[in-house]
Amino acid sequence: MASVEAADAMVKAAKVTLVGKEKIGGGYVTVLVRGDVGAVKAATDAGAAAAERIGEVISVHVIARPHSDVEAILPVSQT
């Protein structure tokens, strides 16, 4: 449920695209968003705060300007 709250807060806080969520095992869920670096930072801050109110946030990470090799494996490649 915390991942849903985080996703909702992120798309409401900044102009980002919700790419999706992945269950990565052990009860952990990753929520992925894309957008400009500043917007993604604002969104992840809001998402982390929302998730903390319900559960535990293990990590938040923003990849600014991913290398093209990394870009190729990320969901919803931007063209």
Distance bins in CASP14 RR format, pairs under 12 A and 6 or more apart:
PFRMAT RR
TARGET T0000
AUTHOR 0000-0000-0000
RMODE 2
METHOD distances of the structure
MODEL  1
1 7 0 0 0 0 0 1 0 0 0 0 0
1 8 0 0 0 0 0 1 0 0 0 0 0
1 21 0 0 0 0 0 1 0 0 0 0 0
1 27 0 0 0 0 0 1 0 0 0 0 0
1 29 0 0 0 0 1 0 0 0 0 0 0
1 50 0 0 0 0 0 1 0 0 0 0 0
1 51 0 0 0 0 1 0 0 0 0 0 0
1 53 0 0 0 0 0 1 0 0 0 0 0
1 54 1 0 1 0 0 0 0 0 0 0 0
1 55 0 0 0 0 1 0 0 0 0 0 0
2 8 0 0 0 0 0 1 0 0 0 0 0
2 9 0 0 0 0 0 1 0 0 0 0 0
2 21 0 0 0 0 0 1 0 0 0 0 0
2 27 0 0 0 0 0 1 0 0 0 0 0
2 28 0 0 0 0 0 1 0 0 0 0 0
2 29 1 0 0 1 0 0 0 0 0 0 0
2 31 0 0 0 0 1 0 0 0 0 0 0
2 47 0 0 0 0 1 0 0 0 0 0 0
2 48 0 0 0 0 1 0 0 0 0 0 0
2 49 0 0 0 0 0 1 0 0 0 0 0
2 50 1 0 0 1 0 0 0 0 0 0 0
2 51 1 0 1 0 0 0 0 0 0 0 0
2 52 0 0 0 0 1 0 0 0 0 0 0
2 53 0 0 0 0 1 0 0 0 0 0 0
2 54 1 0 1 0 0 0 0 0 0 0 0
2 55 1 0 1 0 0 0 0 0 0 0 0
2 56 1 0 0 1 0 0 0 0 0 0 0
2 57 1 0 0 1 0 0 0 0 0 0 0
2 58 0 0 0 0 0 1 0 0 0 0 0
3 9 0 0 0 0 0 1 0 0 0 0 0
3 10 0 0 0 0 0 1 0 0 0 0 0
3 18 0 0 0 0 0 1 0 0 0 0 0
3 20 0 0 0 0 1 0 0 0 0 0 0
3 21 1 0 1 0 0 0 0 0 0 0 0
3 22 0 0 0 0 1 0 0 0 0 0 0
3 23 0 0 0 0 1 0 0 0 0 0 0
3 24 0 0 0 0 0 1 0 0 0 0 0
3 27 0 0 0 0 0 1 0 0 0 0 0
3 28 0 0 0 0 1 0 0 0 0 0 0
3 29 1 0 1 0 0 0 0 0 0 0 0
3 30 0 0 0 0 1 0 0 0 0 0 0
3 31 1 0 1 0 0 0 0 0 0 0 0
3 32 0 0 0 0 0 1 0 0 0 0 0
3 33 0 0 0 0 0 1 0 0 0 0 0
3 47 0 0 0 0 1 0 0 0 0 0 0
3 48 0 0 0 0 0 1 0 0 0 0 0
3 50 0 0 0 0 1 0 0 0 0 0 0
3 51 1 0 0 1 0 0 0 0 0 0 0
3 54 0 0 0 0 1 0 0 0 0 0 0
3 55 0 0 0 0 1 0 0 0 0 0 0
3 56 0 0 0 0 0 1 0 0 0 0 0
3 57 0 0 0 0 0 1 0 0 0 0 0
3 58 0 0 0 0 0 1 0 0 0 0 0
4 10 0 0 0 0 0 1 0 0 0 0 0
4 11 0 0 0 0 0 1 0 0 0 0 0
4 18 0 0 0 0 0 1 0 0 0 0 0
4 20 0 0 0 0 0 1 0 0 0 0 0
4 21 0 0 0 0 1 0 0 0 0 0 0
4 29 0 0 0 0 1 0 0 0 0 0 0
4 31 0 0 0 0 1 0 0 0 0 0 0
4 47 0 0 0 0 0 1 0 0 0 0 0
4 50 0 0 0 0 1 0 0 0 0 0 0
4 51 0 0 0 0 1 0 0 0 0 0 0
4 54 0 0 0 0 1 0 0 0 0 0 0
4 55 0 0 0 0 0 1 0 0 0 0 0
5 11 0 0 0 0 0 1 0 0 0 0 0
5 12 0 0 0 0 0 1 0 0 0 0 0
5 21 0 0 0 0 0 1 0 0 0 0 0
5 29 0 0 0 0 0 1 0 0 0 0 0
5 31 0 0 0 0 1 0 0 0 0 0 0
5 46 0 0 0 0 0 1 0 0 0 0 0
5 47 1 0 0 1 0 0 0 0 0 0 0
5 48 0 0 0 0 0 1 0 0 0 0 0
5 49 0 0 0 0 1 0 0 0 0 0 0
5 50 1 0 1 0 0 0 0 0 0 0 0
5 51 1 0 1 0 0 0 0 0 0 0 0
5 52 0 0 0 0 1 0 0 0 0 0 0
5 53 1 0 0 1 0 0 0 0 0 0 0
5 54 1 0 1 0 0 0 0 0 0 0 0
5 55 0 0 0 0 1 0 0 0 0 0 0
5 57 0 0 0 0 0 1 0 0 0 0 0
6 12 0 0 0 0 0 1 0 0 0 0 0
6 13 0 0 0 0 0 1 0 0 0 0 0
6 16 0 0 0 0 0 1 0 0 0 0 0
6 18 0 0 0 0 0 1 0 0 0 0 0
6 20 0 0 0 0 0 1 0 0 0 0 0
6 21 0 0 0 0 1 0 0 0 0 0 0
6 29 0 0 0 0 1 0 0 0 0 0 0
6 30 0 0 0 0 0 1 0 0 0 0 0
6 31 1 0 1 0 0 0 0 0 0 0 0
6 32 0 0 0 0 0 1 0 0 0 0 0
6 33 0 0 0 0 1 0 0 0 0 0 0
6 43 0 0 0 0 1 0 0 0 0 0 0
6 44 0 0 0 0 1 0 0 0 0 0 0
6 45 0 0 0 0 0 1 0 0 0 0 0
6 46 0 0 0 0 1 0 0 0 0 0 0
6 47 1 0 1 0 0 0 0 0 0 0 0
6 48 1 0 0 1 0 0 0 0 0 0 0
6 49 0 0 0 0 1 0 0 0 0 0 0
6 50 1 0 1 0 0 0 0 0 0 0 0
6 51 1 0 1 0 0 0 0 0 0 0 0
6 52 0 0 0 0 1 0 0 0 0 0 0
6 53 0 0 0 0 1 0 0 0 0 0 0
6 54 0 0 0 0 1 0 0 0 0 0 0
6 55 0 0 0 0 1 0 0 0 0 0 0
6 56 0 0 0 0 0 1 0 0 0 0 0
6 57 0 0 0 0 1 0 0 0 0 0 0
6 58 0 0 0 0 0 1 0 0 0 0 0
6 60 0 0 0 0 1 0 0 0 0 0 0
7 13 0 0 0 0 0 1 0 0 0 0 0
7 16 0 0 0 0 0 1 0 0 0 0 0
7 17 0 0 0 0 0 1 0 0 0 0 0
7 18 1 0 1 0 0 0 0 0 0 0 0
7 19 0 0 0 0 1 0 0 0 0 0 0
7 20 1 0 0 1 0 0 0 0 0 0 0
7 21 1 0 0 1 0 0 0 0 0 0 0
7 22 0 0 0 0 0 1 0 0 0 0 0
7 29 0 0 0 0 1 0 0 0 0 0 0
7 30 0 0 0 0 0 1 0 0 0 0 0
7 31 1 0 1 0 0 0 0 0 0 0 0
7 32 0 0 0 0 1 0 0 0 0 0 0
7 33 1 0 0 1 0 0 0 0 0 0 0
7 43 0 0 0 0 1 0 0 0 0 0 0
7 44 0 0 0 0 0 1 0 0 0 0 0
7 46 0 0 0 0 0 1 0 0 0 0 0
7 47 1 0 0 1 0 0 0 0 0 0 0
7 48 0 0 0 0 0 1 0 0 0 0 0
7 50 0 0 0 0 1 0 0 0 0 0 0
7 51 0 0 0 0 1 0 0 0 0 0 0
8 16 0 0 0 0 0 1 0 0 0 0 0
8 18 0 0 0 0 1 0 0 0 0 0 0
8 21 0 0 0 0 0 1 0 0 0 0 0
8 31 0 0 0 0 0 1 0 0 0 0 0
8 33 0 0 0 0 0 1 0 0 0 0 0
8 43 0 0 0 0 0 1 0 0 0 0 0
8 46 0 0 0 0 1 0 0 0 0 0 0
8 47 0 0 0 0 1 0 0 0 0 0 0
8 49 0 0 0 0 0 1 0 0 0 0 0
8 50 1 0 0 1 0 0 0 0 0 0 0
8 51 0 0 0 0 0 1 0 0 0 0 0
8 53 0 0 0 0 0 1 0 0 0 0 0
8 54 0 0 0 0 0 1 0 0 0 0 0
9 16 0 0 0 0 0 1 0 0 0 0 0
9 18 0 0 0 0 0 1 0 0 0 0 0
9 31 0 0 0 0 0 1 0 0 0 0 0
9 33 0 0 0 0 0 1 0 0 0 0 0
9 42 0 0 0 0 0 1 0 0 0 0 0
9 43 1 0 0 1 0 0 0 0 0 0 0
9 44 0 0 0 0 1 0 0 0 0 0 0
9 45 0 0 0 0 1 0 0 0 0 0 0
9 46 1 0 1 0 0 0 0 0 0 0 0
9 47 1 0 1 0 0 0 0 0 0 0 0
9 48 0 0 0 0 1 0 0 0 0 0 0
9 49 1 0 0 1 0 0 0 0 0 0 0
9 50 1 1 0 0 0 0 0 0 0 0 0
9 51 1 0 0 1 0 0 0 0 0 0 0
9 52 0 0 0 0 0 1 0 0 0 0 0
9 53 0 0 0 0 1 0 0 0 0 0 0
9 54 0 0 0 0 0 1 0 0 0 0 0
9 57 0 0 0 0 0 1 0 0 0 0 0
10 16 1 0 1 0 0 0 0 0 0 0 0
10 17 0 0 0 0 1 0 0 0 0 0 0
10 18 1 0 0 1 0 0 0 0 0 0 0
10 19 0 0 0 0 0 1 0 0 0 0 0
10 20 0 0 0 0 0 1 0 0 0 0 0
10 21 0 0 0 0 0 1 0 0 0 0 0
10 31 1 0 0 1 0 0 0 0 0 0 0
10 32 0 0 0 0 1 0 0 0 0 0 0
10 33 1 0 1 0 0 0 0 0 0 0 0
10 34 0 0 0 0 0 1 0 0 0 0 0
10 35 0 0 0 0 0 1 0 0 0 0 0
10 39 0 0 0 0 1 0 0 0 0 0 0
10 40 0 0 0 0 1 0 0 0 0 0 0
10 41 0 0 0 0 0 1 0 0 0 0 0
10 42 0 0 0 0 1 0 0 0 0 0 0
10 43 1 1 0 0 0 0 0 0 0 0 0
10 44 1 0 0 1 0 0 0 0 0 0 0
10 45 0 0 0 0 1 0 0 0 0 0 0
10 46 1 0 1 0 0 0 0 0 0 0 0
10 47 1 0 1 0 0 0 0 0 0 0 0
10 48 0 0 0 0 1 0 0 0 0 0 0
10 49 0 0 0 0 0 1 0 0 0 0 0
10 50 0 0 0 0 1 0 0 0 0 0 0
10 51 0 0 0 0 1 0 0 0 0 0 0
10 60 0 0 0 0 0 1 0 0 0 0 0
10 62 0 0 0 0 0 1 0 0 0 0 0
11 17 0 0 0 0 1 0 0 0 0 0 0
11 18 1 0 1 0 0 0 0 0 0 0 0
11 19 0 0 0 0 0 1 0 0 0 0 0
11 20 0 0 0 0 0 1 0 0 0 0 0
11 31 0 0 0 0 0 1 0 0 0 0 0
11 32 0 0 0 0 0 1 0 0 0 0 0
11 33 1 0 0 1 0 0 0 0 0 0 0
11 34 0 0 0 0 0 1 0 0 0 0 0
11 35 0 0 0 0 0 1 0 0 0 0 0
11 39 0 0 0 0 0 1 0 0 0 0 0
11 40 0 0 0 0 0 1 0 0 0 0 0
11 42 0 0 0 0 0 1 0 0 0 0 0
11 43 1 0 0 1 0 0 0 0 0 0 0
11 44 0 0 0 0 0 1 0 0 0 0 0
11 46 0 0 0 0 1 0 0 0 0 0 0
11 47 0 0 0 0 1 0 0 0 0 0 0
11 50 0 0 0 0 0 1 0 0 0 0 0
12 18 0 0 0 0 0 1 0 0 0 0 0
12 33 0 0 0 0 0 1 0 0 0 0 0
12 42 0 0 0 0 0 1 0 0 0 0 0
12 43 0 0 0 0 1 0 0 0 0 0 0
12 46 1 0 0 1 0 0 0 0 0 0 0
12 47 0 0 0 0 1 0 0 0 0 0 0
12 49 0 0 0 0 0 1 0 0 0 0 0
12 50 0 0 0 0 1 0 0 0 0 0 0
13 33 0 0 0 0 0 1 0 0 0 0 0
13 38 0 0 0 0 0 1 0 0 0 0 0
13 39 0 0 0 0 1 0 0 0 0 0 0
13 40 0 0 0 0 0 1 0 0 0 0 0
13 41 0 0 0 0 0 1 0 0 0 0 0
13 42 1 0 1 0 0 0 0 0 0 0 0
13 43 1 0 1 0 0 0 0 0 0 0 0
13 44 0 0 0 0 1 0 0 0 0 0 0
13 45 1 0 0 1 0 0 0 0 0 0 0
13 46 1 1 0 0 0 0 0 0 0 0 0
13 47 1 0 0 1 0 0 0 0 0 0 0
13 48 0 0 0 0 0 1 0 0 0 0 0
13 49 0 0 0 0 1 0 0 0 0 0 0
13 50 0 0 0 0 1 0 0 0 0 0 0
14 33 0 0 0 0 1 0 0 0 0 0 0
14 34 0 0 0 0 0 1 0 0 0 0 0
14 35 0 0 0 0 1 0 0 0 0 0 0
14 36 0 0 0 0 1 0 0 0 0 0 0
14 37 0 0 0 0 0 1 0 0 0 0 0
14 38 1 0 0 1 0 0 0 0 0 0 0
14 39 1 0 1 0 0 0 0 0 0 0 0
14 40 1 0 0 1 0 0 0 0 0 0 0
14 41 0 0 0 0 1 0 0 0 0 0 0
14 42 1 0 1 0 0 0 0 0 0 0 0
14 43 1 0 1 0 0 0 0 0 0 0 0
14 44 0 0 0 0 1 0 0 0 0 0 0
14 45 0 0 0 0 1 0 0 0 0 0 0
14 46 1 0 0 1 0 0 0 0 0 0 0
14 47 0 0 0 0 1 0 0 0 0 0 0
14 62 0 0 0 0 0 1 0 0 0 0 0
15 33 0 0 0 0 0 1 0 0 0 0 0
15 34 0 0 0 0 0 1 0 0 0 0 0
15 35 1 0 0 1 0 0 0 0 0 0 0
15 36 1 0 0 1 0 0 0 0 0 0 0
15 38 0 0 0 0 1 0 0 0 0 0 0
15 39 1 0 1 0 0 0 0 0 0 0 0
15 40 0 0 0 0 1 0 0 0 0 0 0
15 42 0 0 0 0 1 0 0 0 0 0 0
15 43 0 0 0 0 1 0 0 0 0 0 0
16 31 0 0 0 0 0 1 0 0 0 0 0
16 32 0 0 0 0 1 0 0 0 0 0 0
16 33 1 0 1 0 0 0 0 0 0 0 0
16 34 1 0 0 1 0 0 0 0 0 0 0
16 35 1 0 1 0 0 0 0 0 0 0 0
16 36 0 0 0 0 1 0 0 0 0 0 0
16 37 0 0 0 0 0 1 0 0 0 0 0
16 38 0 0 0 0 1 0 0 0 0 0 0
16 39 1 0 1 0 0 0 0 0 0 0 0
16 40 1 0 1 0 0 0 0 0 0 0 0
16 41 0 0 0 0 1 0 0 0 0 0 0
16 42 0 0 0 0 1 0 0 0 0 0 0
16 43 1 0 1 0 0 0 0 0 0 0 0
16 44 0 0 0 0 1 0 0 0 0 0 0
16 45 0 0 0 0 0 1 0 0 0 0 0
16 46 0 0 0 0 1 0 0 0 0 0 0
16 47 0 0 0 0 0 1 0 0 0 0 0
16 62 0 0 0 0 0 1 0 0 0 0 0
16 76 0 0 0 0 0 1 0 0 0 0 0
16 78 0 0 0 0 0 1 0 0 0 0 0
17 31 0 0 0 0 0 1 0 0 0 0 0
17 32 0 0 0 0 1 0 0 0 0 0 0
17 33 1 0 0 1 0 0 0 0 0 0 0
17 34 1 0 1 0 0 0 0 0 0 0 0
17 35 1 0 0 1 0 0 0 0 0 0 0
17 36 0 0 0 0 0 1 0 0 0 0 0
17 39 0 0 0 0 1 0 0 0 0 0 0
17 40 0 0 0 0 1 0 0 0 0 0 0
17 43 0 0 0 0 1 0 0 0 0 0 0
17 74 0 0 0 0 0 1 0 0 0 0 0
17 75 0 0 0 0 0 1 0 0 0 0 0
17 76 1 0 0 1 0 0 0 0 0 0 0
17 77 0 0 0 0 0 1 0 0 0 0 0
17 78 0 0 0 0 1 0 0 0 0 0 0
18 31 1 0 0 1 0 0 0 0 0 0 0
18 32 1 0 0 1 0 0 0 0 0 0 0
18 33 1 0 1 0 0 0 0 0 0 0 0
18 34 0 0 0 0 1 0 0 0 0 0 0
18 35 0 0 0 0 0 1 0 0 0 0 0
18 40 0 0 0 0 0 1 0 0 0 0 0
18 43 0 0 0 0 1 0 0 0 0 0 0
18 47 0 0 0 0 0 1 0 0 0 0 0
18 75 0 0 0 0 0 1 0 0 0 0 0
18 76 0 0 0 0 1 0 0 0 0 0 0
19 30 0 0 0 0 0 1 0 0 0 0 0
19 31 0 0 0 0 1 0 0 0 0 0 0
19 32 1 1 0 0 0 0 0 0 0 0 0
19 33 1 0 0 1 0 0 0 0 0 0 0
19 34 1 0 1 0 0 0 0 0 0 0 0
19 35 0 0 0 0 1 0 0 0 0 0 0
19 40 0 0 0 0 0 1 0 0 0 0 0
19 43 0 0 0 0 0 1 0 0 0 0 0
19 74 1 0 0 1 0 0 0 0 0 0 0
19 75 1 0 1 0 0 0 0 0 0 0 0
19 76 1 0 1 0 0 0 0 0 0 0 0
19 77 0 0 0 0 0 1 0 0 0 0 0
19 78 0 0 0 0 0 1 0 0 0 0 0
20 29 0 0 0 0 0 1 0 0 0 0 0
20 30 0 0 0 0 1 0 0 0 0 0 0
20 31 1 0 0 1 0 0 0 0 0 0 0
20 32 1 0 1 0 0 0 0 0 0 0 0
20 33 0 0 0 0 1 0 0 0 0 0 0
20 34 0 0 0 0 1 0 0 0 0 0 0
20 74 0 0 0 0 0 1 0 0 0 0 0
20 75 1 0 0 1 0 0 0 0 0 0 0
20 76 0 0 0 0 1 0 0 0 0 0 0
21 28 0 0 0 0 0 1 0 0 0 0 0
21 29 1 0 1 0 0 0 0 0 0 0 0
21 30 1 0 0 1 0 0 0 0 0 0 0
21 31 1 0 1 0 0 0 0 0 0 0 0
21 32 1 0 0 1 0 0 0 0 0 0 0
21 33 0 0 0 0 0 1 0 0 0 0 0
21 51 0 0 0 0 0 1 0 0 0 0 0
21 75 0 0 0 0 0 1 0 0 0 0 0
22 28 0 0 0 0 1 0 0 0 0 0 0
22 29 1 0 0 1 0 0 0 0 0 0 0
22 30 1 0 1 0 0 0 0 0 0 0 0
22 31 0 0 0 0 1 0 0 0 0 0 0
22 32 1 0 0 1 0 0 0 0 0 0 0
22 74 0 0 0 0 0 1 0 0 0 0 0
22 75 0 0 0 0 1 0 0 0 0 0 0
23 29 1 0 1 0 0 0 0 0 0 0 0
23 30 0 0 0 0 1 0 0 0 0 0 0
23 31 0 0 0 0 0 1 0 0 0 0 0
24 30 1 0 1 0 0 0 0 0 0 0 0
24 31 0 0 0 0 0 1 0 0 0 0 0
24 32 0 0 0 0 0 1 0 0 0 0 0
24 58 0 0 0 0 0 1 0 0 0 0 0
24 59 0 0 0 0 0 1 0 0 0 0 0
25 58 0 0 0 0 0 1 0 0 0 0 0
26 58 0 0 0 0 0 1 0 0 0 0 0
27 55 0 0 0 0 0 1 0 0 0 0 0
27 56 0 0 0 0 0 1 0 0 0 0 0
27 58 0 0 0 0 0 1 0 0 0 0 0
28 51 0 0 0 0 0 1 0 0 0 0 0
28 55 0 0 0 0 0 1 0 0 0 0 0
28 56 0 0 0 0 1 0 0 0 0 0 0
28 57 0 0 0 0 0 1 0 0 0 0 0
28 58 1 0 0 1 0 0 0 0 0 0 0
28 59 0 0 0 0 1 0 0 0 0 0 0
29 51 0 0 0 0 1 0 0 0 0 0 0
29 54 0 0 0 0 0 1 0 0 0 0 0
29 55 0 0 0 0 0 1 0 0 0 0 0
29 56 0 0 0 0 0 1 0 0 0 0 0
29 57 0 0 0 0 0 1 0 0 0 0 0
29 58 0 0 0 0 1 0 0 0 0 0 0
29 59 0 0 0 0 0 1 0 0 0 0 0
30 44 0 0 0 0 0 1 0 0 0 0 0
30 51 0 0 0 0 0 1 0 0 0 0 0
30 57 0 0 0 0 0 1 0 0 0 0 0
30 58 0 0 0 0 1 0 0 0 0 0 0
30 59 0 0 0 0 1 0 0 0 0 0 0
30 60 0 0 0 0 0 1 0 0 0 0 0
30 61 0 0 0 0 1 0 0 0 0 0 0
30 74 0 0 0 0 0 1 0 0 0 0 0
30 75 0 0 0 0 0 1 0 0 0 0 0
31 40 0 0 0 0 0 1 0 0 0 0 0
31 43 0 0 0 0 1 0 0 0 0 0 0
31 44 0 0 0 0 1 0 0 0 0 0 0
31 46 0 0 0 0 0 1 0 0 0 0 0
31 47 1 0 0 1 0 0 0 0 0 0 0
31 48 0 0 0 0 0 1 0 0 0 0 0
31 50 0 0 0 0 0 1 0 0 0 0 0
31 51 0 0 0 0 1 0 0 0 0 0 0
31 57 0 0 0 0 0 1 0 0 0 0 0
31 58 0 0 0 0 0 1 0 0 0 0 0
31 59 0 0 0 0 0 1 0 0 0 0 0
31 60 0 0 0 0 1 0 0 0 0 0 0
31 61 0 0 0 0 0 1 0 0 0 0 0
31 75 0 0 0 0 0 1 0 0 0 0 0
32 40 0 0 0 0 0 1 0 0 0 0 0
32 43 0 0 0 0 0 1 0 0 0 0 0
32 44 0 0 0 0 0 1 0 0 0 0 0
32 60 0 0 0 0 0 1 0 0 0 0 0
32 61 0 0 0 0 0 1 0 0 0 0 0
32 62 0 0 0 0 0 1 0 0 0 0 0
32 63 0 0 0 0 0 1 0 0 0 0 0
32 73 0 0 0 0 0 1 0 0 0 0 0
32 74 1 0 0 1 0 0 0 0 0 0 0
32 75 1 0 0 1 0 0 0 0 0 0 0
32 76 0 0 0 0 1 0 0 0 0 0 0
33 39 0 0 0 0 1 0 0 0 0 0 0
33 40 1 0 0 1 0 0 0 0 0 0 0
33 41 0 0 0 0 0 1 0 0 0 0 0
33 42 0 0 0 0 0 1 0 0 0 0 0
33 43 1 0 1 0 0 0 0 0 0 0 0
33 44 1 0 0 1 0 0 0 0 0 0 0
33 45 0 0 0 0 0 1 0 0 0 0 0
33 46 0 0 0 0 0 1 0 0 0 0 0
33 47 0 0 0 0 1 0 0 0 0 0 0
33 48 0 0 0 0 0 1 0 0 0 0 0
33 60 0 0 0 0 0 1 0 0 0 0 0
33 61 0 0 0 0 0 1 0 0 0 0 0
33 62 0 0 0 0 1 0 0 0 0 0 0
33 63 0 0 0 0 0 1 0 0 0 0 0
33 74 0 0 0 0 0 1 0 0 0 0 0
33 75 0 0 0 0 0 1 0 0 0 0 0
33 76 0 0 0 0 1 0 0 0 0 0 0
34 40 1 0 0 1 0 0 0 0 0 0 0
34 43 0 0 0 0 1 0 0 0 0 0 0
34 44 0 0 0 0 0 1 0 0 0 0 0
34 62 0 0 0 0 0 1 0 0 0 0 0
34 63 0 0 0 0 1 0 0 0 0 0 0
34 64 0 0 0 0 0 1 0 0 0 0 0
34 66 0 0 0 0 1 0 0 0 0 0 0
34 71 0 0 0 0 0 1 0 0 0 0 0
34 74 1 0 0 1 0 0 0 0 0 0 0
34 75 0 0 0 0 1 0 0 0 0 0 0
34 76 1 0 0 1 0 0 0 0 0 0 0
34 77 0 0 0 0 1 0 0 0 0 0 0
34 78 1 0 0 1 0 0 0 0 0 0 0
35 41 0 0 0 0 0 1 0 0 0 0 0
35 42 0 0 0 0 0 1 0 0 0 0 0
35 43 0 0 0 0 1 0 0 0 0 0 0
35 44 0 0 0 0 0 1 0 0 0 0 0
35 62 0 0 0 0 1 0 0 0 0 0 0
35 63 0 0 0 0 0 1 0 0 0 0 0
35 64 0 0 0 0 0 1 0 0 0 0 0
35 65 0 0 0 0 0 1 0 0 0 0 0
35 66 0 0 0 0 0 1 0 0 0 0 0
35 74 0 0 0 0 0 1 0 0 0 0 0
35 76 0 0 0 0 0 1 0 0 0 0 0
35 78 1 0 0 1 0 0 0 0 0 0 0
36 42 0 0 0 0 1 0 0 0 0 0 0
36 43 0 0 0 0 0 1 0 0 0 0 0
36 62 0 0 0 0 0 1 0 0 0 0 0
36 64 0 0 0 0 1 0 0 0 0 0 0
36 65 0 0 0 0 0 1 0 0 0 0 0
36 78 0 0 0 0 0 1 0 0 0 0 0
37 43 0 0 0 0 0 1 0 0 0 0 0
37 44 0 0 0 0 0 1 0 0 0 0 0
37 62 1 0 0 1 0 0 0 0 0 0 0
37 63 0 0 0 0 1 0 0 0 0 0 0
37 64 1 0 1 0 0 0 0 0 0 0 0
37 65 1 0 0 1 0 0 0 0 0 0 0
37 66 0 0 0 0 0 1 0 0 0 0 0
38 44 0 0 0 0 1 0 0 0 0 0 0
38 45 0 0 0 0 1 0 0 0 0 0 0
38 62 0 0 0 0 1 0 0 0 0 0 0
38 64 0 0 0 0 1 0 0 0 0 0 0
38 65 0 0 0 0 0 1 0 0 0 0 0
39 45 0 0 0 0 0 1 0 0 0 0 0
39 46 0 0 0 0 0 1 0 0 0 0 0
39 62 0 0 0 0 0 1 0 0 0 0 0
39 64 0 0 0 0 0 1 0 0 0 0 0
40 46 0 0 0 0 0 1 0 0 0 0 0
40 47 0 0 0 0 0 1 0 0 0 0 0
40 60 0 0 0 0 0 1 0 0 0 0 0
40 61 0 0 0 0 0 1 0 0 0 0 0
40 62 1 0 1 0 0 0 0 0 0 0 0
40 63 0 0 0 0 1 0 0 0 0 0 0
40 64 0 0 0 0 1 0 0 0 0 0 0
40 65 0 0 0 0 0 1 0 0 0 0 0
40 66 0 0 0 0 0 1 0 0 0 0 0
41 47 0 0 0 0 0 1 0 0 0 0 0
41 48 0 0 0 0 0 1 0 0 0 0 0
41 60 0 0 0 0 1 0 0 0 0 0 0
41 61 0 0 0 0 0 1 0 0 0 0 0
41 62 1 0 1 0 0 0 0 0 0 0 0
41 63 0 0 0 0 0 1 0 0 0 0 0
41 64 0 0 0 0 1 0 0 0 0 0 0
42 48 0 0 0 0 0 1 0 0 0 0 0
42 49 0 0 0 0 0 1 0 0 0 0 0
42 60 0 0 0 0 0 1 0 0 0 0 0
42 62 0 0 0 0 0 1 0 0 0 0 0
43 49 0 0 0 0 0 1 0 0 0 0 0
43 50 0 0 0 0 0 1 0 0 0 0 0
43 60 0 0 0 0 0 1 0 0 0 0 0
43 62 0 0 0 0 1 0 0 0 0 0 0
44 50 0 0 0 0 0 1 0 0 0 0 0
44 51 0 0 0 0 0 1 0 0 0 0 0
44 57 0 0 0 0 1 0 0 0 0 0 0
44 59 0 0 0 0 0 1 0 0 0 0 0
44 60 1 0 1 0 0 0 0 0 0 0 0
44 61 0 0 0 0 1 0 0 0 0 0 0
44 62 1 0 1 0 0 0 0 0 0 0 0
44 63 0 0 0 0 0 1 0 0 0 0 0
44 64 0 0 0 0 0 1 0 0 0 0 0
45 51 0 0 0 0 0 1 0 0 0 0 0
45 52 0 0 0 0 0 1 0 0 0 0 0
45 57 0 0 0 0 0 1 0 0 0 0 0
45 60 1 0 0 1 0 0 0 0 0 0 0
45 62 0 0 0 0 1 0 0 0 0 0 0
46 52 0 0 0 0 0 1 0 0 0 0 0
46 53 0 0 0 0 0 1 0 0 0 0 0
46 57 0 0 0 0 0 1 0 0 0 0 0
46 60 0 0 0 0 0 1 0 0 0 0 0
47 53 0 0 0 0 1 0 0 0 0 0 0
47 54 0 0 0 0 0 1 0 0 0 0 0
47 55 0 0 0 0 0 1 0 0 0 0 0
47 57 0 0 0 0 1 0 0 0 0 0 0
47 60 0 0 0 0 1 0 0 0 0 0 0
48 54 0 0 0 0 0 1 0 0 0 0 0
48 55 0 0 0 0 0 1 0 0 0 0 0
48 56 0 0 0 0 0 1 0 0 0 0 0
48 57 1 0 1 0 0 0 0 0 0 0 0
48 58 0 0 0 0 0 1 0 0 0 0 0
48 59 0 0 0 0 1 0 0 0 0 0 0
48 60 1 0 1 0 0 0 0 0 0 0 0
48 61 0 0 0 0 0 1 0 0 0 0 0
48 62 0 0 0 0 0 1 0 0 0 0 0
49 55 0 0 0 0 0 1 0 0 0 0 0
49 57 0 0 0 0 1 0 0 0 0 0 0
49 60 0 0 0 0 0 1 0 0 0 0 0
50 57 0 0 0 0 1 0 0 0 0 0 0
50 60 0 0 0 0 0 1 0 0 0 0 0
51 57 1 0 1 0 0 0 0 0 0 0 0
51 58 0 0 0 0 1 0 0 0 0 0 0
51 59 0 0 0 0 0 1 0 0 0 0 0
51 60 0 0 0 0 1 0 0 0 0 0 0
52 58 0 0 0 0 0 1 0 0 0 0 0
52 60 0 0 0 0 0 1 0 0 0 0 0
63 70 1 0 0 1 0 0 0 0 0 0 0
63 71 0 0 0 0 1 0 0 0 0 0 0
63 73 0 0 0 0 0 1 0 0 0 0 0
63 74 0 0 0 0 1 0 0 0 0 0 0
64 70 0 0 0 0 0 1 0 0 0 0 0
65 71 0 0 0 0 1 0 0 0 0 0 0
65 78 0 0 0 0 0 1 0 0 0 0 0
66 72 0 0 0 0 1 0 0 0 0 0 0
66 73 0 0 0 0 1 0 0 0 0 0 0
66 74 1 0 0 1 0 0 0 0 0 0 0
66 77 0 0 0 0 0 1 0 0 0 0 0
66 78 0 0 0 0 0 1 0 0 0 0 0
67 73 0 0 0 0 0 1 0 0 0 0 0
67 74 0 0 0 0 0 1 0 0 0 0 0
68 74 0 0 0 0 0 1 0 0 0 0 0
68 77 0 0 0 0 1 0 0 0 0 0 0
68 78 0 0 0 0 0 1 0 0 0 0 0
70 77 0 0 0 0 0 1 0 0 0 0 0
71 77 1 0 0 1 0 0 0 0 0 0 0
71 78 0 0 0 0 1 0 0 0 0 0 0
71 79 0 0 0 0 0 1 0 0 0 0 0
72 78 0 0 0 0 0 1 0 0 0 0 0
72 79 0 0 0 0 0 1 0 0 0 0 0
END
